[in-house]
Every structure is written in C-alpha cells, then in structure tokens.
Amino acid sequence: MLKNRTTPHRTPIALLSLRHACVDIYQGAVSALVPFFVSERAYSYAAASGVVLAASLLSSVVQPLFGALTDRWAMPWLLPVSTLVGGAGVALSGVTGSYAMTLAVVAVSGISVAAYHPESARVARLASRGSHTAMSWFSLGGNLGFAAAPLAVAAVIATGGLRASPLLAVPAVAGAALCAAALRALRAPGEAAGSARAGRGGAGRDDWPSFLRLSGAIMCRSIVFVGLSAFISLYVRERTGGGELAGTAALFVLYAGGAVGTVAGGALAARHGRITVVRWSYALTVLAVAGVVLVPGLALYLCLVLASAGLYVPISLHVTLGQDYLPRRVGTASGVTLGLTVSVGGLASPLIGALADATTLRTALAPLIVLPAVGRLLLRPLPEPALPEAITGPRHPKTADAPERA
C-alpha cells in the first residue's frame, strides 16, 4: 500500500479521541442501563429494548441530516452543545417518573449524539490527513467510551440505584471542556481555510453504488452489535447462572475488546487494504457470534472476545471508506456510516426483545449469526477507493508511482 504523504496532527487527534470517548459513553450507557430497568422497574424484554429504540430511532433519521448540513457549513459549536445535551438525557433517565418520560429523555440524548458525529468525523478527517491509523485512534475513543459505559453505570447505579443516574453527567462536562482544546490545537496559520474546504468536501466523483453496498453491510453489523449490546448481560446471566457482575463483565468484554480491534483495523488496513480487512472481519464475526449463541458455559466469553474483534476492526475503516466513496459529501458519508453503526441496530432491538418474550433469549439471538454473512456478500464486489488529494496533499513527482511499504 502507499503511505500517506502527510503527517496527521497528533495532538488534535488525541483530544478528539478523548472527547469521542466522553460522548459515546452515552450510547453504551443506554444498553448498560437495560438490566437495571428490568430489575428495578420490572420492564419486560420488549419494554427494555424500547428504551434502546428510543435512543436510536430519531438518531437514525437526523444523523444523515446533520451530515448534510456539515457538508455546507462547518459547525464546531455543535460539538460541545451536543455533548452536554447527550449526557443530560442519559443522566435524567433514572429519575424520570414514567416510562414515557424515560423514552423522551433517552431520545433527546440519541439526537444529540447523532448531531455530534458528522461534525466530529469531519474535524477528525482534517486532523488525520488521510491516515487510516490516525482515524482508528479517533474511533478508539468511541470504543473506550462504550467500554467504560457498563463500568460507569454499574459503579453509579449498583450503589445508588437508578436515582443516582444524574452522576452520569460527569463525562459530558469533561467532553465539552475538551472540545475547545481540540479545536485550538487543530487551528494553524495558513491551514484553516484549505482544511475546512477539504473537510466539507472536495474534488472527485461520488460512487453511490459502492457507498450503498457499504451502508447495507454496516446495517447488518449494526443489528448484530446492538442486539448483543442490549441483551448480552441478561443472556450471560441466564447461561452461566451468574449475577449482575457476570452480565456487566460480558458487556465490558464486548466493548473493551473493540478497543484493540479498532487500532488493529487501522494498522492492518495500512498493510493489506481496507476492503480486504473489512471482508475478513465480517467472516470472523459469523463464527464468533455463532459461538456466543451456541457454545455452553464460560467458553462463551472467549467467543465474545472474538465477536468483539470482528465487529470493531472495521469501524474506522467504514468511516474512511464512506468518505472516499463520497468525496463531495464527506459530512453525509460520515453521518450515515457513523450513525448506522448504532441507529439501525436500535430499530431492530424491539423485534429481538419481542421474540425473546415469546420464545427464549437464546432463540431471539440466533438470527444474529446470519447477518454478518449477508454483510460479507454485500462487500464482495467493492473496490478500494483512492484517498482524495485534498486530504493527503500532492505526491512528489519522483515518488508518485513508487509504492512504499506501510
């Protein structure tokens, strides 16, 4: 593969990654709260999955809209505002007096998280300068937020009950504070105007057929990921006979394994190409999810580690592939690829919950085995897109055709 011809901005990428963690902790927190809603409020599986749906339904609709807006205007102010509002929604979910109010505040949180991602991906694209590894570090922040969610929720709710949920607003405050620091570090004399144009969209031809196939594969991955996120805690407690600790540990394994997978995805893509790495990740996910559903006893934790790797390795690659398939609509591409990773799965989670209520949770999770295989078929004909020159910069004429090892 060809090396990137420019060096990413390391300080902004680090700050963007930390801020990403402070936002995505609220996507993971919704699933982590499900067992507590079941135990404290006696929600059924369907009612509990409805909370996940509330965080995802409007988010799935408005995130591409926010992406289209960022294609036209840079909106850095949206980053701290969406962070604070997203945290407030989850923080209030435990103290609401009714199921309807719980759905409402969680929905507001989901919309705010949706508003955050397209603009943050645009800014991260500028800072990464086309580096797959740098974008994987940006995505790593979101994965760390997901991984921290069950630990944070368990620490707060297990000790103080659902009424202690306002304490979950702390990461949002920290994330908003990081926004200004990241944007200041990214601004450099002589770069701002050109970078802003590159981040909003540049020259090149939009490849919509490839982008739509990629989006279909992401939908399949999303349903598997959110389905496991919403129900793995309850499922492990049923299968192993463990308590809340066993369920929390399973959710942590699902999220934490992704931290390694995301960074590995960027490194593997630099050597083998993004499309190749994504295809193999989906193939691994088929086998791993089958193990989670079918393998008895504590061995399912090992299968869960493999499932986590298969689900997370392609995350940052989805984003950069989408941006490069639609070089003129970077915000739209970011809104779809980042939004669908959670939103579409949330739309399907009530169906999984209803099937679990009618049969068993194991039966309800079994269809998740097939979906990564469908995604793998959708990915099969996709080409590897070229990085736009607006991001990577022009190549030196003496080395333009000389391949280098990553």
ZITAHU-V476612 format. One record per residue. N is the residue number from 0. PSI is psi in degrees with one decimal (* if undefined). OMEGA is omega in whole degrees, 0 to 359 (* if undefined). D_LAST is the distance of its C-alpha to the last C-alpha in Angstrom with 2 decimals. Layout:
# ZITAHU-V476612
N | PSI | OMEGA | D_LAST
N | PSI | OMEGA | D_LAST
This chain:
# ZITAHU-V476612
0 | 157.7 | 177 | 6.20
1 | 140.3 | 175 | 6.69
2 | 153.4 | 172 | 5.57
3 | 142.6 | 185 | 8.75
4 | -1.0 | 178 | 11.40
5 | 160.0 | 182 | 13.30
6 | 131.2 | 179 | 13.41
7 | 154.8 | 175 | 14.91
8 | 106.5 | 188 | 18.43
9 | -43.1 | 182 | 18.19
10 | -49.0 | 177 | 21.96
11 | -38.4 | 179 | 22.69
12 | -42.1 | 179 | 19.92
13 | -43.6 | 180 | 21.50
14 | -40.6 | 177 | 24.93
15 | -37.5 | 179 | 24.11
16 | -44.4 | 179 | 22.79
17 | -41.4 | 179 | 26.03
18 | -38.3 | 177 | 28.13
19 | -39.1 | 178 | 26.55
20 | -40.3 | 182 | 27.66
21 | -23.9 | 178 | 31.13
22 | -48.5 | 186 | 31.47
23 | -10.3 | 173 | 30.10
24 | -26.9 | 181 | 32.32
25 | -22.8 | 171 | 35.08
26 | -42.7 | 177 | 33.60
27 | -29.8 | 183 | 33.37
28 | -33.0 | 181 | 36.78
29 | -47.2 | 178 | 38.61
30 | -37.0 | 181 | 37.77
31 | -25.4 | 180 | 38.45
32 | -17.2 | 185 | 41.87
33 | -49.6 | 180 | 42.91
34 | -31.3 | 180 | 44.39
35 | -33.8 | 173 | 46.36
36 | -37.1 | 179 | 47.74
37 | -45.0 | 185 | 48.81
38 | -41.0 | 184 | 50.47
39 | -32.4 | 184 | 52.05
40 | 1.4 | 177 | 52.92
41 | 36.6 | 175 | 53.36
42 | 144.1 | 172 | 51.07
43 | 171.5 | 176 | 50.68
44 | -42.7 | 181 | 47.29
45 | -42.0 | 179 | 47.70
46 | -40.7 | 179 | 48.73
47 | -41.6 | 179 | 45.86
48 | -22.7 | 175 | 43.31
49 | -30.4 | 176 | 45.07
50 | -42.4 | 176 | 43.84
51 | -40.2 | 178 | 40.24
52 | -41.7 | 181 | 41.20
53 | -35.4 | 179 | 42.67
54 | -16.4 | 188 | 39.41
55 | -29.2 | 190 | 37.60
56 | -61.2 | 180 | 40.10
57 | -31.9 | 179 | 40.42
58 | -41.8 | 182 | 36.82
59 | -27.3 | 180 | 35.68
60 | -44.4 | 189 | 37.98
61 | -19.5 | 184 | 37.39
62 | -45.9 | 174 | 33.63
63 | -31.1 | 177 | 32.94
64 | -45.8 | 177 | 35.86
65 | -33.9 | 176 | 34.31
66 | -42.4 | 178 | 31.09
67 | -36.2 | 178 | 33.21
68 | -39.7 | 179 | 34.83
69 | -19.1 | 173 | 31.62
70 | -24.9 | 182 | 30.80
71 | -37.5 | 183 | 34.00
72 | 138.8 | 170 | 34.27
73 | 132.2 | 183 | 32.15
74 | 64.1 | 182 | 33.89
75 | -25.5 | 179 | 32.51
76 | -23.5 | 182 | 35.95
77 | -25.5 | 185 | 35.35
78 | -53.8 | 179 | 32.83
79 | -36.1 | 181 | 35.38
80 | -47.5 | 181 | 38.19
81 | -34.0 | 178 | 36.45
82 | -47.7 | 182 | 35.29
83 | -43.8 | 182 | 38.89
84 | -38.9 | 177 | 40.54
85 | -41.9 | 178 | 38.15
86 | -37.2 | 181 | 38.94
87 | -38.9 | 181 | 42.64
88 | -47.4 | 179 | 42.86
89 | -38.1 | 181 | 41.60
90 | -31.4 | 181 | 43.65
91 | -11.8 | 187 | 46.78
92 | -28.7 | 182 | 46.26
93 | -11.2 | 184 | 48.01
94 | 5.1 | 178 | 51.07
95 | 153.0 | 185 | 51.95
96 | -3.8 | 183 | 55.32
97 | 163.9 | 177 | 54.63
98 | -40.5 | 181 | 52.14
99 | -41.8 | 180 | 52.12
100 | -36.3 | 176 | 51.27
101 | -45.1 | 177 | 48.47
102 | -39.1 | 184 | 47.00
103 | -47.1 | 183 | 47.50
104 | -33.4 | 177 | 45.74
105 | -35.6 | 177 | 42.80
106 | -41.4 | 177 | 42.57
107 | -40.8 | 177 | 42.53
108 | -43.6 | 180 | 39.67
109 | -40.3 | 178 | 37.72
110 | -41.2 | 182 | 38.37
111 | -40.6 | 177 | 37.25
112 | -37.0 | 177 | 33.94
113 | -39.2 | 179 | 33.52
114 | -30.6 | 184 | 34.23
115 | -42.3 | 195 | 31.59
116 | -44.4 | 181 | 28.46
117 | -44.0 | 180 | 28.13
118 | -38.7 | 180 | 28.66
119 | -36.3 | 178 | 26.37
120 | -35.1 | 177 | 23.53
121 | -46.9 | 180 | 24.29
122 | -40.8 | 179 | 24.17
123 | -34.4 | 178 | 20.94
124 | -39.7 | 177 | 19.35
125 | -46.9 | 183 | 20.57
126 | -33.2 | 183 | 19.33
127 | -26.0 | 182 | 15.78
128 | 41.1 | 176 | 15.49
129 | 4.4 | 181 | 13.45
130 | 121.6 | 176 | 10.86
131 | -38.6 | 181 | 10.74
132 | -43.0 | 179 | 10.55
133 | -41.5 | 178 | 13.48
134 | -30.6 | 177 | 15.40
135 | -33.7 | 176 | 15.13
136 | -36.6 | 175 | 16.78
137 | -46.4 | 179 | 19.37
138 | -32.1 | 179 | 20.09
139 | -37.9 | 179 | 20.31
140 | -44.3 | 178 | 23.30
141 | -38.9 | 179 | 25.10
142 | -39.7 | 178 | 24.54
143 | -35.6 | 176 | 25.94
144 | -45.3 | 176 | 28.85
145 | -45.5 | 183 | 29.53
146 | -35.5 | 180 | 29.39
147 | -21.7 | 186 | 31.75
148 | -52.7 | 181 | 34.16
149 | -32.7 | 178 | 36.03
150 | -44.0 | 180 | 36.35
151 | -44.3 | 180 | 37.65
152 | -43.7 | 180 | 39.97
153 | -42.6 | 181 | 41.27
154 | -38.9 | 183 | 41.91
155 | -50.6 | 188 | 43.80
156 | -36.2 | 181 | 45.55
157 | -26.8 | 180 | 46.37
158 | -37.6 | 184 | 48.24
159 | 0.9 | 182 | 49.82
160 | 179.3 | 182 | 49.78
161 | -24.8 | 182 | 48.71
162 | -8.5 | 175 | 50.79
163 | 4.0 | 185 | 48.36
164 | -26.3 | 177 | 45.64
165 | -22.9 | 177 | 46.00
166 | -19.2 | 180 | 44.12
167 | -2.9 | 177 | 40.99
168 | -12.9 | 184 | 40.97
169 | -46.9 | 179 | 39.60
170 | -32.1 | 180 | 35.83
171 | -40.6 | 179 | 36.63
172 | -43.0 | 178 | 38.26
173 | -41.8 | 180 | 35.31
174 | -40.0 | 178 | 32.88
175 | -36.9 | 179 | 35.10
176 | -33.7 | 180 | 35.17
177 | -22.2 | 184 | 31.38
178 | -50.1 | 183 | 31.32
179 | -40.9 | 181 | 32.92
180 | -41.0 | 181 | 30.72
181 | -43.3 | 181 | 27.49
182 | -37.0 | 176 | 28.90
183 | -40.7 | 181 | 30.19
184 | -28.8 | 182 | 26.89
185 | -29.5 | 182 | 25.18
186 | 127.3 | 177 | 27.91
187 | 143.0 | 181 | 27.37
188 | 133.5 | 175 | 29.74
189 | -7.2 | 183 | 28.97
190 | -24.9 | 193 | 26.20
191 | -48.7 | 185 | 28.30
192 | -48.8 | 181 | 29.75
193 | -38.1 | 180 | 26.73
194 | -40.1 | 180 | 24.59
195 | -40.8 | 178 | 27.41
196 | -41.1 | 180 | 27.63
197 | -37.7 | 182 | 23.94
198 | -30.2 | 181 | 24.21
199 | -21.0 | 181 | 27.36
200 | 144.7 | 184 | 26.27
201 | -159.7 | 181 | 25.35
202 | 160.4 | 179 | 25.54
203 | 170.0 | 181 | 24.57
204 | 129.8 | 178 | 26.27
205 | 126.2 | 180 | 26.70
206 | 83.2 | 184 | 26.05
207 | -41.0 | 179 | 28.63
208 | -44.4 | 179 | 28.90
209 | -39.8 | 180 | 25.26
210 | -40.3 | 180 | 25.58
211 | -37.6 | 176 | 28.81
212 | -43.9 | 177 | 27.42
213 | -42.9 | 180 | 24.59
214 | -38.2 | 177 | 27.37
215 | -42.0 | 177 | 29.45
216 | -40.3 | 179 | 26.84
217 | -36.2 | 176 | 26.45
218 | -44.0 | 179 | 30.25
219 | -46.5 | 179 | 30.30
220 | -39.0 | 182 | 27.78
221 | -44.8 | 181 | 29.83
222 | -40.6 | 178 | 33.11
223 | -48.2 | 184 | 31.81
224 | -49.0 | 183 | 30.30
225 | -34.8 | 176 | 33.35
226 | -45.0 | 176 | 35.75
227 | -42.0 | 181 | 34.41
228 | -43.1 | 185 | 34.25
229 | -32.7 | 191 | 37.85
230 | -4.9 | 185 | 39.41
231 | -34.7 | 179 | 37.43
232 | -48.1 | 179 | 39.45
233 | -38.9 | 182 | 42.71
234 | -44.6 | 179 | 41.57
235 | -37.8 | 177 | 40.56
236 | -37.8 | 178 | 43.83
237 | -45.9 | 186 | 45.70
238 | -36.1 | 185 | 43.90
239 | -13.8 | 184 | 43.90
240 | 11.7 | 179 | 47.08
241 | 173.0 | 180 | 45.34
242 | -152.6 | 182 | 46.13
243 | -33.0 | 181 | 44.26
244 | -41.7 | 179 | 42.08
245 | -41.1 | 179 | 40.79
246 | -42.4 | 178 | 39.99
247 | -39.4 | 179 | 38.28
248 | -39.7 | 180 | 36.17
249 | -43.3 | 180 | 35.07
250 | -37.6 | 178 | 34.06
251 | -41.8 | 178 | 32.16
252 | -43.4 | 180 | 30.27
253 | -43.1 | 183 | 29.39
254 | -43.4 | 186 | 28.07
255 | -36.1 | 177 | 26.59
256 | -27.8 | 179 | 24.53
257 | -25.3 | 178 | 22.82
258 | -43.0 | 177 | 21.56
259 | -42.3 | 182 | 19.36
260 | -38.5 | 182 | 18.52
261 | -46.2 | 179 | 17.43
262 | -40.8 | 178 | 14.89
263 | -35.4 | 180 | 13.65
264 | -44.3 | 179 | 13.50
265 | -42.9 | 180 | 11.03
266 | -42.2 | 180 | 8.62
267 | -37.7 | 180 | 9.49
268 | -35.3 | 179 | 9.27
269 | -25.7 | 182 | 5.65
270 | -40.6 | 188 | 5.55
271 | -10.0 | 183 | 9.12
272 | 144.7 | 186 | 10.30
273 | -46.4 | 185 | 12.83
274 | -43.4 | 179 | 15.94
275 | -45.2 | 181 | 15.30
276 | -42.8 | 181 | 14.69
277 | -42.2 | 180 | 17.72
278 | -46.2 | 180 | 19.90
279 | -31.1 | 178 | 19.48
280 | -42.6 | 179 | 20.17
281 | -37.5 | 178 | 23.40
282 | -42.9 | 177 | 24.41
283 | -38.0 | 183 | 24.09
284 | -36.3 | 178 | 26.14
285 | -51.3 | 182 | 29.00
286 | -40.6 | 184 | 29.54
287 | -43.8 | 179 | 29.13
288 | -36.2 | 175 | 31.58
289 | -40.0 | 178 | 33.99
290 | -41.5 | 179 | 33.94
291 | -41.9 | 184 | 34.66
292 | -35.8 | 192 | 37.61
293 | -28.5 | 184 | 39.01
294 | 131.0 | 183 | 38.26
295 | 160.8 | 170 | 41.17
296 | -158.9 | 185 | 41.39
297 | -14.8 | 178 | 38.83
298 | -18.8 | 180 | 36.27
299 | -21.0 | 176 | 35.45
300 | -40.1 | 177 | 33.59
301 | -43.0 | 177 | 31.01
302 | -34.1 | 180 | 30.79
303 | -36.3 | 175 | 30.44
304 | -45.5 | 180 | 27.38
305 | -38.8 | 177 | 25.73
306 | -40.7 | 178 | 26.99
307 | -45.5 | 179 | 25.53
308 | -47.0 | 181 | 22.01
309 | -34.0 | 181 | 22.41
310 | -29.5 | 187 | 23.84
311 | -28.7 | 181 | 21.43
312 | -41.7 | 184 | 17.91
313 | 0.0 | 189 | 18.22
314 | -58.1 | 182 | 19.93
315 | -28.3 | 180 | 17.42
316 | -35.1 | 172 | 16.01
317 | -45.8 | 185 | 19.65
318 | -49.9 | 183 | 19.98
319 | -35.3 | 176 | 17.13
320 | -46.1 | 179 | 18.02
321 | -43.3 | 179 | 21.62
322 | -37.2 | 182 | 21.06
323 | -24.9 | 172 | 19.28
324 | -29.5 | 178 | 22.02
325 | 67.8 | 184 | 24.58
326 | -20.6 | 178 | 23.31
327 | -8.6 | 183 | 26.97
328 | 60.3 | 184 | 27.74
329 | -41.9 | 180 | 25.00
330 | -44.3 | 178 | 27.67
331 | -45.7 | 179 | 29.17
332 | -41.7 | 180 | 25.90
333 | -40.4 | 180 | 25.18
334 | -39.1 | 181 | 28.76
335 | -50.6 | 186 | 28.67
336 | -37.9 | 178 | 25.37
337 | -38.2 | 182 | 26.03
338 | -42.2 | 183 | 29.76
339 | -20.1 | 180 | 29.84
340 | -22.0 | 179 | 27.85
341 | -41.7 | 192 | 31.13
342 | -49.4 | 183 | 33.89
343 | -37.8 | 176 | 34.38
344 | -37.2 | 177 | 34.32
345 | -32.9 | 177 | 37.04
346 | -32.3 | 182 | 39.10
347 | -18.8 | 187 | 39.09
348 | -35.6 | 176 | 39.83
349 | -32.3 | 177 | 43.63
350 | -40.0 | 177 | 43.80
351 | -43.4 | 179 | 42.26
352 | -42.4 | 179 | 44.72
353 | -40.6 | 178 | 47.67
354 | -37.2 | 178 | 46.85
355 | -38.9 | 178 | 46.63
356 | -35.7 | 183 | 50.03
357 | -28.3 | 183 | 51.50
358 | -110.3 | 174 | 50.04
359 | 161.9 | 180 | 47.77
360 | -34.7 | 178 | 44.48
361 | -43.2 | 178 | 42.96
362 | -38.5 | 182 | 44.15
363 | -30.3 | 181 | 42.81
364 | -17.9 | 184 | 39.27
365 | -39.7 | 180 | 39.24
366 | -18.2 | 180 | 38.33
367 | -18.0 | 180 | 34.98
368 | -34.2 | 187 | 33.87
369 | -33.5 | 190 | 34.05
370 | -41.7 | 177 | 32.19
371 | -30.4 | 177 | 28.55
372 | -38.5 | 176 | 29.47
373 | -43.3 | 177 | 30.72
374 | -39.6 | 179 | 27.52
375 | -38.7 | 178 | 25.56
376 | -38.3 | 179 | 27.91
377 | -31.8 | 182 | 27.41
378 | -18.5 | 190 | 23.63
379 | -45.3 | 184 | 24.00
380 | 3.2 | 188 | 24.47
381 | 137.6 | 175 | 21.98
382 | 161.6 | 174 | 19.62
383 | 114.1 | 182 | 16.11
384 | 156.3 | 177 | 17.05
385 | 147.3 | 174 | 15.56
386 | 135.0 | 179 | 14.99
387 | 144.8 | 182 | 18.19
388 | -26.2 | 180 | 18.36
389 | -25.8 | 180 | 20.62
390 | -45.7 | 186 | 17.85
391 | -21.7 | 185 | 14.94
392 | 158.8 | 181 | 17.43
393 | 145.4 | 178 | 18.11
394 | 149.8 | 179 | 15.77
395 | 135.1 | 185 | 17.25
396 | -28.9 | 181 | 19.39
397 | -19.9 | 184 | 18.38
398 | 5.0 | 187 | 14.67
399 | -33.5 | 182 | 15.17
400 | 8.2 | 183 | 14.99
401 | 110.9 | 179 | 12.60
402 | 143.9 | 176 | 9.32
403 | 153.0 | 177 | 6.38
404 | 139.4 | 181 | 3.79
405 | * | * | 0.00
